[in-house]
Amino acid sequence: MQKIKSLMTRQGLKSPQESMTDLSPVESARIPSKHITTDSYIPCLTDLCKALWEVMLSYHRTMQWHEEHDKEEVKPATDGSSTSGSDEPIFDRSYVKKKLQHGLTRIWQDVQLKVKAYLLGTDMSSFKYDDFIFVLDIISRLMQVGEEFCGSRSEVLQESIKKQSVNYFKNYHRTRLEELRMFLENETWELCPVKSNFSIAQLHEFKFMGQSRSPSVSPSKQATSLVQADTTLFEQYLQGGNPFEMQIDSKEDETDDVLGSNGYESDELEKSVYQDYDSDSDVPEELKRDYVDEQTGDIPVKSVSRDTLRSRKKSDYSLNKLNAPILTNTTLNVIRLVGKYMQMMNILRPIAFDVIHCMSQLFDYYLYAVYTFFGRNDMYESSGLGLISSRLRTTLNRIQESLIDMEAAAETGSSHGASEERKEKVPSPHLSQLVVLTDGGTLYGLAERVVATESLVFLAEQFDFLQSHLDTVIPAAKKPFLQQFYSQTVSTASELRKPIYWIVAAKAIEYEQMLFLMAGVKWDIKEIMSQHNVYVDVLLKEFEQFHKRLGDVSRLVRIPLPVSNVLWEQCIRLANRTLVEGYANVKKCSNEGRALMQLDFQQFLMKLEKLTDIRPIPDKEFVETYIKAYYLTENDMEQFIKNHREYSMKQLTNLVNVCLGSHINKKARQKLLAAIDDIDRPKR
């Protein structure tokens, strides 16, 4: 050891022990945490790591010197110029090498313990996000130093920073959820205008995904040269400098330009498109000006030919806008928050599952809020349309049980004494009073419903985009959670369209008026009629008015094709079910009366097909099958009852009663009614 010291003295180096005793920042790690303020925490940590780096660099230089010196002494020996006592220098060199190698692990362990004491001596849960990320960067860089210094996985540092990260992130996430609730309760669901080519990759929170870097490199230091990436830190800083002289980049690097105009092309172009549509001769004159088109690709509207515009169908309500994504300011905030979560996860893999679980809660809460605001309705069950799938219902129930604090709404006083379980939950959000969903002139807040629902669908698409990245960082044992989240929650976002837009469809058409008008029609006529009934014209007029209102709403927000299709489909389904209900209210009906029903329905279909491109017409067979069932014989009628459970007990009973006396006797009637009762009994 004396020889080692003398060699180090000649090189002007201090021994590791001497360096450690001179290291005042190391001693500062023992100072009680009350002396370390939030503002001084990062500078002190940086100084501590700088000093520790100097110790390790000094030791690294010592080992490097010995390697080079050994090579110089070996050369003369191999030349045979000196043979006496050659075994002793070889033994000394081997002894020194072993001692130095042993010291690597011991020094690194001491470094870890010093930094651990500093890390765990302060509660960082109240740190700003950027400051905490910077701490993670420093420790991650230090762990890289440890790996290069002695091949250590730095378990002590990993466990220490994991404890702080879990504690910090738990507090951070709880605060973000409360902020999200506040955003949602103040959201007026107006369109946030972004560029048509908007992508989350354009947001600075996701810049790290486009960089090829080691997890130890700070998000603020992603522009590392390829030369540096191929060399170790000890090689980069051997002659000077320090890997912990890290500067936070200017905020200018974090700005992004994603906002666009309101999404409309020029008024002149818009007018030319409408004038083009006026050539549709089979459309009512008052509706022509409301026909619009939707661009489903990225090609600018100006490049679309006039023939293409003429061929656009009536359910298309894009109003000549570029297909900019539909999202709100709240959606954008959630996306940015997801980016921040992923930054933290990317730097510290041990808490990857905790982060992903919290990311899933952000999506869960957004989905639950949209459903609560716009989709919750007690009329679903009676509609018989299967608006909420069992999967979606299960998802909503799971979110409510695991994330929503249902007791908060019932409390009038303070929430002191809340259980730990409740502290992990968030109260159910309330829709802003500025959002009006009861005005028929706006189709019951259709613009707000479109923005809310389609922003959720857009958010789901962004989660889909991130799935492969999340799959690479989540622990293998937790992958089933991620798969379940995507298959049972993210994929259900588009399913919310049915219940939300059904509320609009249920109110947009005066279905009750149809029943009233149908009740006044005489169906037991004796001759074939050539003219359809008035209620058909009234119903078609309702659909024309609905079409016009859709055009009005599309001036406020683009109505994507899937949305207009859902709206039209549900309106038509409800209309057809209303027709069947009206036919089921008939007390007396002749063969000629049934023929009149068919005439009425065919007239309705013919005119309706000119208003929409939905094919086939939804529930068309539902009406036609019911009308034709009037002509069935007793045996066929019994089989019909067993096979067609889509009709209500009342509708089937009325069918049997109306047929009584024409081709079904009283005995057959009793038998058929008993069959209906048997089918209905299991539901009771």
C-alpha positions in Angstrom: 0.0 0.0 0.0 3.0 2.3 0.6 4.0 1.8 -3.0 0.5 2.8 -4.1 0.6 6.0 -2.1 4.0 6.9 -3.5 2.9 6.3 -7.0 -0.2 8.5 -6.5 1.9 11.2 -4.9 4.1 11.2 -8.0 1.0 11.6 -10.2 -0.3 14.4 -8.0 -3.3 12.4 -7.0 -4.9 11.8 -3.6 -5.8 8.4 -2.3 -9.6 7.6 -2.1 -9.4 7.8 1.7 -7.8 11.2 1.6 -10.3 12.4 -1.0 -13.2 11.2 1.1 -12.0 13.0 4.2 -11.6 16.3 2.3 -15.1 16.0 0.9 -17.2 18.6 2.7 -20.4 18.0 0.6 -20.4 14.4 1.7 -20.4 15.5 5.3 -23.3 17.9 4.5 -25.4 14.8 3.8 -25.4 14.2 7.6 -26.9 17.7 8.3 -30.5 17.4 9.5 -33.0 18.0 6.7 -34.3 21.2 8.3 -31.1 22.9 7.1 -31.9 22.0 3.5 -34.6 24.2 2.0 -36.6 23.4 -1.1 -34.6 26.1 -3.1 -31.2 24.8 -2.0 -32.0 21.1 -2.3 -31.1 20.7 -6.0 -27.9 22.8 -5.9 -26.7 20.9 -2.8 -27.5 17.6 -4.4 -25.6 18.6 -7.6 -22.6 19.8 -5.5 -22.6 16.5 -3.6 -22.7 14.5 -6.8 -20.0 16.6 -8.3 -17.7 16.0 -5.4 -18.4 12.3 -5.4 -17.6 12.2 -9.1 -14.2 13.8 -8.4 -13.5 11.0 -5.9 -14.5 8.3 -8.4 -12.7 10.0 -11.3 -9.5 10.2 -9.1 -9.8 6.5 -8.4 -10.4 5.7 -12.0 -7.3 7.7 -13.0 -5.3 5.8 -10.4 -6.3 2.4 -11.9 -5.7 3.7 -15.4 -2.2 4.8 -14.4 -1.4 1.4 -13.0 -2.6 -0.3 -16.2 -0.4 1.9 -18.3 2.6 1.6 -15.9 2.2 -2.2 -15.9 2.4 -2.3 -19.6 5.6 -0.3 -19.6 7.3 -2.6 -17.1 6.1 -5.7 -18.9 7.8 -4.7 -22.2 11.4 -4.8 -20.9 10.7 -8.1 -19.2 9.5 -9.7 -22.4 12.7 -8.6 -24.1 14.7 -10.7 -21.7 16.9 -7.7 -20.6 16.2 -8.5 -16.9 15.4 -11.8 -15.3 16.5 -11.5 -11.7 13.7 -11.0 -9.2 11.1 -10.8 -12.0 8.5 -12.8 -10.0 8.3 -10.1 -7.2 7.2 -7.2 -9.4 4.6 -9.4 -11.1 3.3 -10.4 -7.6 3.2 -6.8 -6.5 1.3 -5.7 -9.6 -1.2 -8.5 -9.1 -1.7 -7.5 -5.5 -2.1 -3.8 -6.3 -4.6 -4.6 -9.0 -6.7 -6.8 -6.7 -6.7 -4.1 -4.0 -7.8 -1.5 -6.4 -10.6 -3.7 -7.9 -11.8 -4.4 -4.4 -11.9 -0.7 -3.6 -14.3 0.0 -6.5 -17.3 -1.7 -4.9 -16.5 -0.4 -1.4 -16.2 3.2 -2.6 -19.4 3.0 -4.7 -21.3 1.5 -1.8 -20.1 4.4 0.4 -21.2 6.9 -2.3 -24.7 5.3 -2.5 -25.1 5.5 1.3 -24.2 9.1 1.4 -26.6 10.0 -1.4 -29.3 7.8 0.2 -29.0 9.8 3.4 -29.5 13.0 1.5 -32.4 11.7 -0.6 -34.4 10.3 2.2 -33.7 13.3 4.5 -36.2 15.6 2.8 -39.9 15.1 1.9 -40.1 16.0 -1.8 -43.8 15.5 -2.2 -44.3 19.2 -2.5 -41.6 19.8 -5.1 -42.5 21.3 -8.5 -42.8 18.7 -11.3 -39.8 20.0 -13.2 -37.7 20.1 -10.0 -38.5 16.5 -9.2 -37.8 15.4 -12.7 -34.4 17.2 -12.4 -33.7 15.2 -9.2 -34.5 12.0 -11.0 -32.2 13.0 -13.8 -29.3 13.6 -11.4 -29.8 10.3 -9.6 -30.2 8.5 -12.9 -27.0 10.0 -14.1 -25.3 8.9 -10.9 -26.5 5.4 -11.4 -25.0 5.4 -14.8 -21.7 6.5 -13.2 -22.0 3.5 -10.8 -22.6 1.1 -13.7 -19.5 2.4 -15.5 -17.4 2.6 -12.3 -17.9 -0.9 -11.0 -20.7 -2.6 -12.9 -23.2 -2.0 -10.0 -27.0 -1.9 -10.5 -27.2 0.6 -7.7 -29.8 -1.2 -5.7 -29.5 1.3 -2.8 -30.0 4.3 -5.0 -32.8 2.6 -6.9 -34.7 1.7 -3.7 -34.2 5.2 -2.2 -35.4 7.1 -5.3 -38.3 4.6 -5.7 -39.5 5.5 -2.2 -39.3 9.2 -3.0 -40.9 8.7 -6.4 -43.9 6.7 -5.2 -44.5 9.2 -2.4 -44.1 12.2 -4.8 -46.2 10.7 -7.5 -49.0 9.6 -5.2 -49.3 13.2 -4.0 -48.8 14.6 -7.5 -51.5 12.4 -9.0 -54.0 13.1 -6.3 -53.6 16.8 -7.0 -53.9 16.3 -10.7 -57.1 14.4 -10.3 -58.6 17.2 -8.3 -57.5 19.7 -11.0 -59.1 17.5 -13.6 -62.3 17.5 -11.8 -62.1 21.3 -11.6 -61.4 21.5 -15.3 -64.3 19.2 -16.2 -66.7 21.2 -14.0 -65.7 24.4 -15.7 -65.6 23.0 -19.2 -68.2 24.5 -21.6 -67.3 21.8 -24.2 -66.3 24.3 -26.9 -64.0 23.2 -29.7 -60.3 23.8 -29.0 -59.0 24.8 -32.5 -55.9 22.8 -33.4 -54.2 22.3 -36.7 -55.5 19.6 -39.0 -52.3 17.7 -38.8 -52.2 17.8 -35.0 -50.3 15.0 -33.3 -49.3 14.5 -29.7 -45.8 14.1 -30.9 -45.8 17.8 -31.5 -46.3 18.5 -27.8 -43.0 19.1 -25.9 -44.2 16.6 -23.2 -43.8 13.8 -25.8 -40.5 14.9 -27.4 -38.6 12.3 -25.3 -40.4 9.5 -27.3 -38.7 10.7 -30.5 -35.2 10.6 -29.0 -32.9 7.6 -28.8 -31.4 8.0 -25.4 -30.4 6.0 -22.3 -32.9 6.3 -19.4 -30.2 8.3 -17.5 -30.2 11.2 -19.8 -32.4 14.1 -18.8 -35.4 15.0 -20.9 -33.9 18.5 -20.9 -30.6 17.1 -22.3 -31.8 14.9 -25.1 -29.6 16.4 -27.8 -26.6 14.2 -27.1 -24.2 13.7 -29.9 -23.6 10.2 -31.3 -19.9 10.5 -30.4 -20.8 11.0 -26.7 -23.4 8.2 -26.8 -20.7 5.7 -27.8 -18.3 6.7 -25.0 -18.5 6.3 -21.2 -18.8 9.2 -18.9 -15.3 8.6 -17.6 -13.9 8.9 -21.1 -15.9 12.0 -21.9 -14.8 13.8 -18.7 -11.4 12.4 -18.1 -9.6 15.6 -19.0 -12.0 18.0 -17.3 -15.6 19.0 -16.8 -18.3 17.2 -14.8 -21.3 15.1 -15.8 -23.4 16.8 -13.1 -22.9 20.3 -14.5 -26.5 20.1 -15.9 -28.4 23.1 -16.9 -32.2 23.2 -17.3 -33.0 24.1 -20.9 -34.8 27.3 -21.7 -38.6 27.2 -21.7 -38.4 28.3 -25.3 -37.6 24.7 -26.1 -40.8 23.6 -24.5 -43.2 25.7 -26.6 -45.3 24.0 -29.3 -47.4 25.4 -32.1 -50.4 23.1 -32.3 -53.3 25.6 -32.3 -54.9 26.4 -35.6 -57.7 28.6 -36.8 -61.4 27.6 -36.3 -61.0 24.9 -38.9 -63.0 26.5 -41.7 -61.9 27.2 -45.2 -62.7 30.6 -46.8 -66.3 31.7 -47.0 -66.0 31.8 -50.8 -65.0 28.1 -51.0 -67.7 27.2 -48.5 -70.3 29.0 -50.7 -69.1 27.2 -53.9 -69.5 23.9 -52.2 -73.1 24.7 -51.2 -73.9 25.9 -54.6 -72.6 22.6 -56.0 -74.9 20.7 -53.7 -77.9 22.7 -55.0 -77.9 20.6 -58.1 -79.5 17.7 -56.2 -82.9 17.7 -57.7 -84.3 14.9 -55.5 -83.9 16.9 -52.3 -86.5 19.3 -50.8 -85.6 22.9 -51.7 -85.4 24.1 -48.1 -82.8 21.5 -47.3 -80.3 22.0 -50.2 -78.4 24.7 -48.5 -77.7 22.5 -45.6 -76.0 19.7 -47.4 -72.4 19.5 -46.4 -69.4 17.2 -47.0 -66.8 15.6 -44.8 -63.2 15.0 -45.7 -62.2 11.7 -44.5 -58.6 11.9 -45.6 -55.7 14.4 -45.4 -56.2 15.8 -48.9 -57.1 19.5 -48.8 -60.7 20.4 -49.6 -59.6 22.5 -52.6 -58.3 19.4 -54.4 -61.7 17.6 -54.3 -63.4 17.5 -57.6 -67.0 18.9 -58.2 -68.1 15.4 -59.2 -66.9 14.1 -55.8 -68.7 16.8 -54.0 -71.9 16.0 -55.9 -71.6 12.4 -54.9 -71.4 13.2 -51.2 -74.3 11.6 -49.2 -76.7 13.4 -47.0 -75.5 12.1 -43.6 -72.2 13.9 -44.1 -72.0 17.1 -41.9 -68.4 18.3 -42.1 -69.3 21.8 -43.4 -66.2 21.8 -45.7 -63.8 21.9 -42.7 -60.4 20.3 -42.7 -60.5 17.2 -40.5 -58.9 18.8 -37.5 -59.3 16.6 -34.4 -62.2 17.4 -32.1 -60.9 18.1 -28.6 -61.3 20.6 -25.8 -58.8 22.5 -23.6 -59.4 19.9 -20.9 -58.5 17.1 -23.4 -55.3 18.9 -24.3 -54.5 19.2 -20.6 -55.0 15.5 -20.0 -52.8 14.6 -22.9 -50.0 16.9 -21.7 -50.4 15.3 -18.2 -50.1 11.9 -19.7 -46.8 13.1 -21.4 -45.5 14.2 -18.0 -46.4 10.9 -16.4 -44.6 9.1 -19.2 -41.5 11.2 -18.7 -41.3 10.3 -15.1 -41.9 6.6 -15.9 -39.2 6.7 -18.7 -36.6 7.9 -16.2 -37.6 5.7 -13.3 -38.7 2.3 -14.6 -39.3 0.8 -11.1 -42.5 2.9 -10.6 -43.7 2.2 -14.2 -46.8 0.3 -13.1 -47.8 2.9 -10.5 -47.6 5.6 -13.2 -49.5 3.6 -15.8 -52.2 2.8 -13.2 -52.6 6.5 -12.5 -52.6 7.3 -16.3 -55.5 4.8 -16.6 -57.4 6.7 -13.8 -57.1 10.0 -15.8 -58.8 8.3 -18.8 -61.3 6.6 -16.5 -62.4 9.8 -14.9 -62.7 11.6 -18.2 -64.8 8.8 -19.6 -67.0 8.7 -16.5 -67.5 12.5 -16.6 -68.6 12.5 -20.3 -71.0 9.6 -19.6 -72.4 11.4 -16.4 -72.8 14.7 -18.2 -74.3 13.6 -21.4 -75.2 9.9 -21.4 -76.9 9.0 -18.2 -80.6 8.5 -18.7 -83.2 6.3 -17.0 -85.1 5.6 -20.3 -82.4 3.2 -21.6 -83.9 0.0 -20.3 -87.3 0.7 -21.7 -86.0 1.6 -25.2 -85.1 -2.0 -26.0 -82.3 -0.8 -28.2 -79.4 -2.2 -26.3 -77.7 1.2 -26.0 -75.2 0.3 -23.3 -73.3 -2.9 -23.9 -72.5 -5.2 -21.0 -68.8 -4.4 -21.4 -69.5 -0.6 -21.2 -71.8 -1.1 -18.2 -69.2 -3.2 -16.4 -66.5 -0.5 -17.1 -68.7 2.3 -15.8 -69.5 0.3 -12.6 -65.8 -0.5 -12.1 -64.9 3.2 -12.4 -67.6 4.3 -10.0 -66.6 1.7 -7.4 -62.8 2.2 -7.6 -62.4 5.9 -8.4 -65.5 7.9 -7.6 -66.2 9.1 -4.0 -69.9 8.7 -3.9 -70.1 9.8 -0.2 -68.7 13.3 -1.0 -72.0 14.5 -2.5 -73.9 13.5 0.6 -71.6 15.3 3.0 -72.6 18.8 4.2 -69.8 19.5 6.6 -66.0 19.0 6.5 -64.6 15.7 5.2 -62.3 15.2 8.2 -61.9 11.6 9.2 -62.2 10.3 5.7 -60.7 6.8 5.3 -57.5 6.2 3.4 -59.6 4.4 0.7 -61.7 7.5 0.2 -58.6 9.7 0.0 -57.7 7.8 -3.1 -61.0 8.6 -4.8 -62.4 11.8 -6.4 -66.0 13.2 -6.1 -68.2 12.8 -9.1 -68.0 15.9 -11.4 -70.9 18.2 -12.1 -71.7 19.7 -15.5 -71.2 23.4 -15.8 -74.4 25.5 -15.6 -73.3 27.3 -18.7 -74.0 24.1 -20.7 -77.6 23.9 -21.8 -78.9 20.5 -22.9 -82.6 21.2 -23.0 -83.0 23.6 -26.0 -84.6 21.9 -29.0 -83.3 24.7 -31.2 -79.7 23.4 -30.6 -80.8 19.8 -30.9 -80.5 19.5 -27.1 -76.9 20.6 -26.9 -75.7 18.5 -29.8 -72.7 20.6 -30.4 -71.5 20.2 -26.8 -72.3 16.5 -26.9 -70.3 16.0 -30.1 -67.3 17.9 -28.7 -67.4 15.9 -25.4 -67.9 12.5 -27.0 -65.5 12.9 -29.9 -62.8 14.4 -27.7 -63.1 11.2 -25.6 -62.8 9.1 -28.7 -59.7 11.2 -29.7 -58.2 10.7 -26.3 -58.7 6.9 -26.6 -56.9 7.1 -30.0 -53.9 8.7 -28.3 -53.8 6.0 -25.7 -53.9 3.4 -28.5 -50.9 5.2 -30.0 -49.0 5.0 -26.7 -49.8 1.3 -26.0 -46.7 -0.2 -27.6 -44.5 2.2 -25.6 -46.3 1.4 -22.4 -46.0 -2.3 -23.0 -42.2 -2.0 -23.2 -41.8 -0.4 -19.8 -44.5 -2.1 -17.7 -43.2 -5.1 -15.7 -44.1 -8.5 -17.3 -46.2 -9.5 -14.2 -48.4 -6.4 -14.7 -49.0 -6.7 -18.4 -52.4 -8.3 -17.9 -53.5 -5.0 -16.2 -52.5 -3.0 -19.3 -54.2 -5.4 -21.7 -57.4 -5.4 -19.7 -57.3 -1.6 -19.5 -57.2 -1.4 -23.3 -59.6 -4.1 -24.1 -62.3 -3.2 -21.5 -61.9 0.6 -21.1 -60.1 2.4 -23.9 -61.9 0.4 -26.6 -65.3 1.3 -25.1 -64.9 5.1 -25.7 -66.7 5.0 -29.0 -69.5 2.9 -27.5 -70.6 6.0 -25.5 -71.9 7.5 -28.8 -75.0 5.3 -28.7 -76.4 6.4 -25.3 -75.3 10.0 -25.6 -76.7 10.6 -29.1 -79.8 8.5 -28.4 -80.9 11.2 -26.0 -80.9 13.7 -29.0 -82.6 11.2 -31.3 -85.3 10.5 -28.7 -86.2 14.2 -28.5 -85.5 15.4 -32.0 -88.6 13.8 -33.6 -92.2 14.1 -32.3 -92.8 10.4 -31.9 -95.8 10.9 -29.6 -97.4 13.0 -32.2 -97.1 10.1 -34.7 -99.0 7.8 -32.3 -101.7 10.4 -31.9 -102.1 10.8 -35.7 -102.1 7.1 -36.3 -104.8 6.5 -33.7 -107.1 8.6 -35.9 -106.7 6.4 -39.0 -109.5 4.0 -40.0 -107.8 0.6 -40.7 -110.9 -1.6 -41.2 -111.5 -0.3 -44.7 -113.1 -2.4 -47.5 -111.1 -1.2 -50.5 -107.5 -0.8 -51.5 -106.2 2.7 -51.1 -103.8 4.5 -53.5 -103.0 7.4 -51.3 -100.9 7.1 -48.1 -102.0 8.6 -44.8 -101.1 12.1 -43.6 -99.1 10.9 -40.6 -96.4 9.8 -43.1 -96.0 13.3 -44.5 -95.8 14.7 -41.0 -93.2 12.2 -40.0 -91.1 13.0 -43.1 -91.4 16.7 -42.3 -89.9 16.0 -38.9 -87.0 14.2 -40.5 -86.4 17.1 -42.9 -86.4 19.5 -40.0 -84.0 17.3 -38.2 -81.7 17.3 -41.2 -81.8 21.1 -41.3 -80.9 21.4 -37.6 -78.0 19.0 -38.1 -76.7 21.4 -40.8 -77.1 24.3 -38.4 -75.1 22.5 -35.6 -72.4 21.6 -38.1 -71.7 25.3 -38.5 -70.5 25.3 -34.9 -68.6 22.0 -34.9 -67.8 19.4 -37.4 -70.1 16.4 -37.2 -68.0 13.3 -38.2 -69.6 10.7 -40.4 -69.8 8.0 -37.6 -71.7 10.6 -35.4 -74.2 11.5 -38.1 -74.7 7.9 -38.9 -75.5 7.1 -35.3 -77.9 10.0 -35.0 -79.8 9.0 -38.2 -79.8 5.3 -37.3 -81.3 6.0 -33.9 -83.9 8.4 -35.2 -85.0 5.9 -37.8 -85.0 3.0 -35.3 -87.2 5.0 -32.9 -89.5 6.1 -35.8 -89.9 2.5 -37.0 -90.6 1.3 -33.5 -93.1 4.1 -33.1 -94.8 2.9 -36.3 -95.1 -0.7 -35.0 -96.4 0.6 -31.7 -99.0 2.6 -33.6 -100.0 -0.4 -35.7 -100.2 -2.4 -32.4 -102.8 0.0 -31.1 -105.2 -0.7 -33.9 -108.4 -2.3 -32.6 -109.9 -3.4 -35.9 -108.0 -4.0 -39.2 -109.0 -5.6 -42.5 -106.8 -7.0 -45.2 -107.1 -3.7 -47.1 -106.1 -1.9 -43.9 -102.9 -4.0 -43.7 -102.2 -3.2 -47.3 -102.6 0.5 -46.4 -100.0 0.0 -43.7 -97.6 -1.4 -46.2 -98.3 1.5 -48.6 -97.7 4.0 -45.8 -94.4 2.4 -44.8 -93.1 2.1 -48.4 -93.8 5.8 -48.9 -91.9 6.6 -45.8 -89.0 4.5 -46.9 -88.8 6.0 -50.4 -88.7 9.6 -49.1 -86.4 8.8 -46.2 -83.8 7.2 -48.5 -83.4 10.6 -50.2 -82.5 12.2 -46.9 -79.9 9.8 -45.6 -77.3 7.4 -47.0 -77.8 4.9 -44.2 -78.2 1.5 -45.9 -79.9 -0.7 -45.1 -82.6 1.3 -43.4 -82.4 0.3 -39.7 -85.3 -1.8 -38.4 -87.0 -2.0 -41.8 -87.7 -5.7 -41.3 -89.0 -4.9 -37.8 -91.9 -3.0 -39.3 -92.5 -5.2 -42.4 -92.4 -8.4 -40.5 -95.0 -7.1 -38.0 -97.4 -6.0 -40.8 -97.1 -9.3 -42.7 -97.7 -11.3 -39.5 -101.3 -10.4 -39.8 -101.7 -12.9 -42.6 -100.2 -15.8 -40.8 -102.2 -19.0 -40.0 -102.7 -20.3 -36.5 -99.7 -22.6 -36.6 -97.5 -20.1 -38.3 -98.5 -17.4 -35.8 -97.6 -19.7 -32.9 -94.1 -20.2 -34.3 -93.9 -16.4 -35.1 -94.5 -15.7 -31.4 -91.8 -18.0 -30.3 -89.2 -16.7 -32.8 -89.8 -13.0 -32.5 -89.1 -11.9 -29.0 -88.1 -8.4 -30.2 -91.8 -7.5 -30.1 -93.4 -6.6 -26.8 -96.1 -8.7 -25.1 -98.6 -5.9 -25.9 -97.7 -5.9 -29.6 -98.0 -9.7 -29.9 -101.2 -9.8 -28.0 -102.8 -7.1 -30.2 -101.7 -8.9 -33.3 -103.6 -12.0 -32.1 -106.7 -10.0 -31.1 -106.9 -8.2 -34.4 -106.7 -11.4 -36.3 -109.6 -12.8 -34.3 -112.6 -13.4 -36.5 -110.8 -13.2 -39.8 -108.6 -16.3 -39.8 -108.2 -17.2 -36.1 -111.0 -18.5 -33.9 -111.5 -18.0 -30.1 -109.9 -21.4 -29.3 -106.8 -20.6 -31.3 -106.8 -17.1 -29.7 -106.6 -18.6 -26.2 -103.8 -20.9 -27.3 -101.7 -18.1 -28.8 -102.2 -15.8 -25.8 -101.0 -18.6 -23.6 -97.9 -18.9 -25.8 -97.3 -15.2 -25.4 -97.7 -15.4 -21.6 -95.2 -18.3 -21.4 -92.6 -16.3 -23.3 -93.0 -13.3 -21.2 -93.1 -15.1 -17.8 -89.2 -15.6 -17.4 -88.8 -11.8 -17.6 -90.9 -11.2 -14.6 
